[in-house]
Amino acid sequence: MTRVISADQAAALIPDDAVVTVSSSSGLGCPDRVLRAIGEQFESAGSPRGLTTLHPIAAGDMYGIEGIGHLARPGLLARVIAGSFPSGPSSLPMPAIWRLILDNAIPAYNVPSGILFDMTREAAAKRPGVLTKVGIGTFVDPKLQGCAMNDAAAAEPIVRRTAFDGGTWLYFPAIVPDVAIVRGTTADARGNISWEHEGAYLGALDQALAARNNGGIVIAQVKRLADAGTLKPMAVHVPGVLVDHVVVEPEQWQTTQTVFDPAICGETVRPVDEFAIPDFGPEKVIARRVAMELGCGMAVNIGFGIAANVPRILLEEGAHGAVTWVLEQGAVGGVPLLGFEFGCAANAEAIVSSPHQFTYLQGGGFDASLLSFLQIDREGNVNVSRLAARPQVTAGAGGFVDITANAPRIVFAGYFTAGAKLNIAGGALKIEAEGRVKKLVEEVEHVTFSGRRARELGQDVLYVTERCVMRLGEAGPEVVEIAPGIDLERDVLTQSGFALSVAPNVKPMPAQLFRPESIGLTLQERAA
């Protein structure tokens, strides 16, 4: 029978040198009360010590749910392996985990989220590890950083290249967890855990299986208790046979700064006219141009940043429902949410577990992905995962590498330079003051997406900015469209850190993008 215990009692169960896997996605589904108790236990008793923590997606953030910050203490944490890390503006204090990483106090690895879930599944089945082509040519590849985020990690590799069946693969040995810490909504008296108020299942079931099958313990944080036999079996995501201990935290938020929104978990349907439409400006221009790449019937993944506004463009243009959005956290359909609720969708048609969503994304079964960029280089490589000068504003790769590995079409969206003062008037764009930082650089600091690999696979890649559109060609990015009011030489070519190619038949970006009124978006039928 599962025992209901306090968070402090749960923390006392974790042995020194344990491998602990945590289910979370920033503030979504984070078992923050248990993590806090572990940090407090270490401060008061000096244990547990020397933990290795696994976070397929980030645990905690900089805006109210501390997550991994509770564990980021010298002596407590010995090694961290994460799909992503807390991030935010440089105006906020640096998260404690980033200070440990930058000081080389612990080895830190950024393993793509989907691969970390794959490693979890392999550990659960007692198989040796993951053989994958996801990440070849990127920072994941041992030929580059091999997932290492600092020198301490580089000295202890966790991935290697290997030959198999006539090809080159990346091999990640499975890492067996001693403890799994997951979060749901309700636990019954037999330890069955349901997810009825959560925004996503994330990878809780796989993580619980990995710990249970290898003799470890499973701790579930929940909001409330119920009698045995009262939970609907289809609502139970982690059965009680996998759960050792339950911690009740009645005050747990649904996600960061959202106590509870019934539309996130499908309890209600939010009217579509309640969703905010982006104000007119350069970001909206970019999102509109990205939206023009879509077709009716497409299944489309979106990432954080400007691209996350594209669903709102379709709402404004009367095209809501023409595209099915798929998020790495597990939501399918509905309206992807913004800000602190990113990773959730209101009015979703389905919510699947993150490991299964990543299988879909890694295999390229969807139509397109809309993502952001920090840097682009002459090879067409993209960096979203690391900036040496501003490490805390980058969260690592998350699912970016998994998603782009086999995506048929990828549209990257972002500003051409960072910090430019832009003005749109009379249907034209004017650069009033150029940006301080070039985003098109000779060589990106971190290869999160490989342009060379994309060319080998025949992927269709577009880069959309406020002043031009570029397409990945054989020689790298090539300018194919120019915004009205923009001088090609002055505003584009001289603001690139490398000799940017220009297509012989450069077209103007559609003029309606640069006017406040509706653009009259018409989506073509999805190509067969």
C-alpha positions in Angstrom: 0.0 0.0 0.0 1.3 3.4 -0.9 2.2 5.6 2.1 1.1 9.2 2.4 4.1 11.1 3.9 5.2 14.7 4.3 7.6 16.4 1.9 10.3 16.3 4.7 9.9 12.6 5.1 10.2 12.1 1.3 13.4 14.1 1.3 14.8 11.9 4.1 14.3 8.8 1.9 16.7 9.9 -0.8 20.2 8.3 -0.2 23.5 9.9 -0.9 24.9 9.5 -4.4 21.4 8.7 -5.8 20.4 9.3 -9.4 17.1 11.2 -9.2 14.8 11.7 -12.3 12.4 14.6 -12.0 9.2 15.0 -14.1 8.6 18.7 -15.0 8.5 21.3 -17.8 9.7 24.5 -16.2 6.7 25.5 -14.0 4.4 23.0 -15.6 4.0 19.8 -13.6 6.9 20.6 -11.3 7.0 18.7 -8.0 8.3 21.8 -6.4 7.3 21.1 -2.8 9.4 17.8 -2.7 12.4 19.5 -4.4 12.3 22.3 -1.8 12.2 19.7 1.0 15.3 18.0 -0.4 17.2 21.3 -0.4 16.1 22.1 3.1 17.0 18.6 4.3 20.5 19.1 2.9 20.9 22.5 4.6 19.8 21.1 8.0 21.3 17.6 8.0 23.9 17.6 5.3 22.2 15.0 3.2 21.4 13.8 0.7 24.7 14.5 -0.9 26.2 13.9 -4.3 23.0 13.6 -6.3 22.9 13.1 -10.1 19.6 14.7 -11.3 17.9 14.0 -14.7 15.5 16.5 -16.1 14.1 15.7 -19.5 12.6 19.2 -19.6 13.5 22.0 -17.2 12.5 21.8 -13.6 11.5 25.3 -12.4 12.0 28.8 -13.8 12.9 32.3 -12.7 9.3 33.5 -12.1 7.9 31.7 -9.1 8.7 28.0 -9.2 12.3 27.3 -8.2 12.5 23.7 -9.2 16.1 22.7 -9.7 17.1 25.8 -7.8 16.3 24.0 -4.6 18.9 21.4 -5.4 21.6 23.7 -6.9 23.8 23.7 -3.8 27.5 22.6 -3.7 27.7 19.2 -2.1 24.0 18.3 -2.7 24.3 18.2 -6.5 27.1 16.3 -8.1 26.0 16.1 -11.7 23.0 17.4 -13.7 21.7 16.1 -17.1 18.9 18.2 -18.5 17.0 18.8 -21.6 16.8 22.5 -20.6 17.5 24.8 -17.7 15.8 27.7 -16.1 16.2 30.9 -18.1 15.1 34.5 -18.2 16.2 38.0 -18.8 19.7 39.1 -17.7 18.0 41.8 -15.6 16.9 39.0 -13.1 19.4 37.3 -10.7 21.2 34.4 -12.3 19.7 31.0 -11.4 21.8 29.1 -8.9 22.2 26.2 -11.3 23.8 28.4 -13.9 26.3 29.7 -11.4 27.3 26.0 -10.6 27.6 25.3 -14.4 29.7 28.4 -15.1 32.0 27.8 -12.2 32.6 24.2 -13.2 31.4 23.1 -9.8 29.5 20.2 -11.3 29.5 18.4 -14.7 26.4 19.7 -16.6 25.0 18.2 -19.8 22.3 19.4 -22.1 20.8 16.3 -23.7 17.9 16.8 -26.1 14.6 16.2 -24.3 13.4 13.4 -26.5 16.7 11.5 -26.2 16.5 11.8 -22.4 13.1 10.3 -22.5 14.4 7.5 -24.8 17.2 6.9 -22.3 14.6 6.6 -19.5 12.6 4.0 -21.5 15.7 2.0 -22.2 16.6 2.0 -18.5 13.1 0.9 -17.6 13.3 -2.1 -20.0 16.9 -2.9 -18.9 18.3 -2.3 -22.3 21.8 -0.9 -22.8 21.0 2.5 -24.2 19.8 4.7 -27.1 21.1 4.4 -30.7 20.0 7.5 -32.6 20.9 9.8 -35.5 19.2 12.7 -33.7 21.9 15.4 -32.9 24.5 14.4 -35.5 26.3 17.5 -36.7 25.0 19.6 -33.7 26.5 20.3 -30.2 25.1 16.9 -29.2 27.6 15.2 -31.4 30.9 14.2 -29.8 32.7 15.8 -32.7 31.5 19.1 -31.2 30.6 19.4 -27.5 29.0 16.0 -27.0 26.2 17.6 -24.9 28.8 19.1 -22.4 27.8 22.5 -21.0 31.1 23.1 -19.2 34.7 21.7 -19.0 33.8 19.5 -16.1 31.3 17.7 -18.3 33.6 17.5 -21.2 36.0 15.4 -19.1 33.3 12.8 -18.5 31.6 12.1 -21.9 28.1 10.6 -21.9 27.6 10.1 -25.6 29.8 8.5 -28.3 29.8 8.0 -32.0 29.5 4.4 -33.2 29.2 2.5 -36.4 26.2 0.3 -36.9 24.5 -1.3 -39.9 26.7 0.6 -42.3 26.0 4.0 -40.8 27.2 6.4 -38.1 25.0 6.7 -35.0 25.2 8.4 -31.6 25.0 6.1 -28.6 23.8 7.2 -25.2 24.1 4.6 -22.5 21.0 4.3 -20.4 21.2 5.9 -16.9 19.3 4.0 -14.2 17.5 6.2 -11.7 17.3 5.3 -8.0 14.5 7.7 -7.4 11.7 9.2 -9.6 9.8 12.3 -8.4 6.7 12.9 -10.4 3.5 15.1 -10.0 -0.1 14.5 -10.6 -3.4 15.8 -9.4 -5.1 13.1 -7.2 -3.8 10.0 -5.4 -6.3 7.4 -4.2 -5.7 5.2 -1.2 -3.9 2.5 -3.4 -1.5 5.1 -4.8 -3.1 5.4 -8.3 -2.3 8.9 -9.6 -4.6 10.8 -11.9 -3.8 13.9 -14.0 -7.2 15.6 -14.3 -6.0 19.1 -13.4 -2.6 19.0 -15.1 -1.6 20.6 -18.4 0.5 17.6 -19.6 1.4 14.1 -18.6 5.1 14.8 -19.5 7.2 11.7 -18.9 6.0 10.7 -15.5 5.0 7.1 -16.4 8.3 6.3 -18.1 10.3 7.8 -15.2 8.3 5.8 -12.6 8.8 2.6 -14.6 12.6 3.2 -14.8 12.9 3.6 -11.1 10.5 0.8 -10.2 12.0 -1.8 -12.6 15.4 -1.2 -11.2 14.6 -1.4 -7.5 14.3 2.3 -6.9 11.5 4.4 -5.3 8.8 6.5 -6.8 7.5 9.6 -5.0 4.4 11.4 -6.3 3.4 14.9 -5.4 -0.3 15.5 -5.7 -2.9 18.1 -4.9 -5.4 15.9 -3.1 -6.4 12.4 -1.9 -9.3 10.2 -2.8 -10.7 6.9 -1.6 -9.7 3.7 -3.3 -11.9 2.9 -6.3 -13.1 6.4 -6.9 -10.7 7.4 -9.7 -11.8 6.6 -13.3 -9.3 4.1 -14.7 -8.7 6.0 -17.9 -7.8 9.1 -15.8 -5.0 7.2 -14.0 -1.7 7.7 -15.7 0.7 6.2 -13.1 -0.9 3.1 -11.4 -0.4 2.5 -7.7 1.8 -0.6 -8.3 4.5 1.8 -9.4 4.2 4.4 -6.6 5.8 4.1 -3.1 5.0 7.4 -1.5 2.6 10.2 -2.0 3.2 13.8 -0.8 0.1 16.1 -0.7 0.6 19.8 -1.6 -2.9 21.4 -1.8 -1.4 24.7 -3.0 0.5 23.4 -6.1 0.0 25.6 -9.1 -1.1 24.2 -12.5 1.9 26.0 -14.0 3.9 29.2 -13.3 1.6 32.0 -12.1 -1.5 29.9 -13.1 -3.2 28.5 -10.1 -5.8 26.6 -12.2 -7.2 27.2 -15.7 -9.8 24.5 -16.6 -9.3 25.0 -20.3 -5.7 23.8 -20.0 -6.7 20.4 -18.8 -9.8 20.1 -21.0 -12.4 20.6 -18.2 -13.9 23.5 -20.1 -13.6 25.1 -23.5 -12.5 28.7 -23.7 -14.3 30.9 -26.3 -11.8 31.7 -29.1 -12.6 35.4 -28.9 -11.0 35.5 -25.4 -7.5 34.9 -26.7 -5.4 38.0 -27.1 -4.2 39.0 -30.6 -0.7 40.4 -30.9 -0.4 44.1 -31.3 0.8 45.4 -34.7 4.5 45.8 -34.9 7.7 44.0 -36.2 7.1 40.8 -34.2 3.6 40.5 -35.7 5.0 41.1 -39.2 7.4 38.2 -38.7 4.6 35.9 -37.3 2.3 36.8 -40.3 5.0 36.0 -42.8 5.6 32.6 -41.0 1.9 31.9 -41.1 1.9 32.2 -44.9 4.1 29.1 -45.0 1.2 26.9 -43.6 -1.4 24.9 -45.4 -4.8 23.6 -44.4 -4.6 20.2 -42.7 -1.0 20.5 -41.6 0.2 19.2 -38.2 2.6 21.9 -37.0 5.0 22.1 -34.1 5.8 25.5 -32.6 8.6 26.7 -30.3 9.0 29.5 -27.8 9.5 33.1 -29.1 8.0 34.9 -32.0 6.8 31.7 -33.7 4.5 31.1 -30.7 2.4 34.0 -31.9 1.5 32.3 -35.2 -1.6 30.5 -33.8 -2.9 33.9 -32.8 -2.4 35.2 -36.4 -4.6 32.3 -37.6 -7.2 33.2 -35.1 -7.3 36.8 -36.3 -7.4 35.8 -39.9 -10.3 33.4 -39.3 -8.2 30.3 -40.0 -8.3 28.8 -36.5 -8.6 25.0 -36.8 -7.1 24.8 -40.3 -3.8 23.7 -38.7 -3.3 21.3 -35.8 -0.7 22.4 -33.4 1.5 19.8 -31.7 3.6 20.7 -28.6 6.5 18.7 -27.3 4.9 18.7 -23.8 2.1 16.6 -25.3 -0.8 18.9 -26.3 -2.4 18.2 -29.8 -4.7 20.9 -31.2 -6.4 23.8 -29.5 -4.7 27.1 -29.0 -1.1 27.0 -27.7 -0.7 29.4 -24.8 2.0 32.1 -24.4 4.2 33.5 -21.6 4.3 31.6 -18.4 1.8 29.1 -19.8 3.9 28.2 -22.8 3.9 24.4 -23.3 0.2 24.2 -22.5 -2.7 24.5 -24.9 -6.3 25.6 -24.1 -9.0 23.6 -25.8 -6.6 20.8 -26.8 -8.1 17.9 -28.8 -5.7 15.4 -27.1 -2.9 15.4 -24.6 -0.3 12.6 -25.1 2.8 11.8 -23.0 5.9 13.7 -23.9 7.9 10.5 -24.8 5.3 9.5 -27.3 5.1 13.1 -28.7 8.8 13.0 -29.2 8.7 9.7 -31.0 6.3 11.4 -33.4 8.5 14.5 -33.7 11.9 12.6 -34.0 10.4 10.5 -36.8 9.2 13.5 -38.8 5.6 12.4 -39.0 4.4 16.0 -38.8 4.4 18.7 -41.5 6.4 21.6 -40.3 8.0 23.2 -37.3 8.1 27.0 -36.5 11.0 27.9 -34.3 13.1 30.8 -33.2 16.8 31.6 -33.5 19.5 33.5 -31.6 22.2 33.2 -34.3 22.5 32.0 -37.9 25.8 31.4 -39.6 27.1 31.0 -43.2 26.4 27.2 -43.2 22.8 27.9 -42.2 23.5 26.5 -38.7 21.2 27.9 -36.0 22.0 28.5 -32.3 19.2 28.7 -29.7 21.0 26.9 -26.9 24.0 28.8 -25.6 25.3 32.4 -25.6 28.6 32.8 -23.7 27.9 36.4 -22.9 24.4 35.9 -21.6 24.1 32.2 -20.5 21.1 32.6 -18.3 18.9 33.9 -21.2 19.3 30.6 -23.0 17.7 27.5 -21.6 19.6 24.9 -23.6 18.1 23.0 -26.5 15.0 21.4 -24.9 13.3 19.5 -27.7 14.7 21.6 -30.5 17.3 19.0 -31.7 14.7 16.2 -31.6 12.2 18.3 -33.5 14.5 19.5 -36.3 16.2 16.2 -36.8 13.7 14.9 -39.4 11.2 17.8 -39.8 10.2 18.0 -43.5 9.9 21.8 -43.3 11.4 24.2 -40.7 10.7 28.0 -40.5 13.0 29.9 -38.1 11.7 33.3 -37.0 13.6 36.2 -35.4 14.9 39.7 -35.7 17.7 40.3 -38.1 19.8 42.1 -35.5 19.3 42.4 -31.7 18.1 45.7 -30.3 17.4 47.6 -33.5 14.9 50.5 -33.3 12.3 49.8 -35.9 9.4 51.8 -37.2 6.6 50.7 -39.6 4.6 53.4 -41.3 2.8 53.7 -44.6 3.3 50.0 -45.3 7.1 50.2 -45.1 9.7 49.3 -42.6 12.3 51.8 -41.5 15.5 51.1 -39.4 15.8 54.2 -37.2 18.7 52.8 -35.2 20.6 49.6 -36.1 20.9 46.8 -33.6 23.8 46.4 -31.2 24.4 42.7 -31.9 24.6 40.9 -35.2 22.6 37.7 -35.3 24.0 36.5 -38.6 27.5 35.5 -37.7 30.4 33.8 -39.3 30.1 30.8 -37.0 27.4 30.2 -34.3 28.6 29.7 -30.8 26.5 26.5 -30.4 25.2 24.4 -33.3 21.7 23.5 -32.2 20.6 23.0 -35.8 23.0 21.8 -38.6 22.5 23.4 -42.0 24.8 20.9 -43.6 22.8 18.0 -42.2 19.6 19.6 -43.4 20.9 19.8 -46.9 21.9 16.1 -46.8 18.4 15.2 -45.7 16.7 17.5 -48.2 14.8 19.6 -45.5 13.0 22.7 -46.6 14.4 25.5 -44.4 13.3 29.2 -44.3 14.6 32.0 -42.1 12.0 34.8 -41.6 13.0 38.2 -40.2 11.4 41.6 -40.1 13.5 42.9 -43.0 14.1 39.9 -45.2 13.3 36.2 -45.8 16.1 33.7 -46.5 16.1 30.2 -47.7 18.7 27.5 -47.0 20.5 26.8 -50.2 23.6 24.8 -51.2 25.8 27.7 -50.3 24.0 28.6 -47.0 21.2 31.1 -46.4 20.1 33.1 -49.4 18.0 36.2 -49.4 14.8 35.6 -51.4 12.5 38.4 -50.1 13.1 42.0 -49.0 10.7 44.1 -46.9 9.3 47.3 -48.4 11.4 50.3 -47.2 14.5 48.2 -46.7 17.8 48.8 -48.7 19.3 45.4 -49.5 22.9 46.6 -49.2 22.6 48.9 -46.2 20.1 47.1 -44.1 20.8 43.5 -44.9 24.1 42.7 -46.5 26.2 45.0 -44.4 24.4 43.9 -41.2 25.4 40.2 -41.8 28.6 38.9 -40.2 29.3 36.9 -43.4 28.9 37.4 -47.2 25.2 36.6 -47.5 24.0 35.2 -50.8 21.2 36.9 -52.7 18.8 35.1 -55.1 18.7 36.4 -58.6 15.0 36.9 -58.4 14.5 38.5 -55.0 10.9 39.4 -54.4 9.3 42.0 -52.1 7.8 40.6 -48.9 4.0 40.9 -49.2 3.0 44.5 -48.6 -0.1 43.6 -46.5 2.2 42.3 -43.8 3.3 45.9 -43.0 -0.2 47.3 -42.4 -2.3 47.0 -39.3 -5.4 45.6 -40.9 -6.0 41.9 -41.6 -3.7 40.5 -44.3 -6.5 38.3 -45.8 -4.6 35.1 -45.2 -5.6 32.2 -47.3 -4.1 28.8 -46.5 -3.6 26.4 -49.4 -4.5 22.8 -49.1 -1.8 20.6 -47.5 0.4 19.0 -50.2 -0.2 15.3 -50.5 
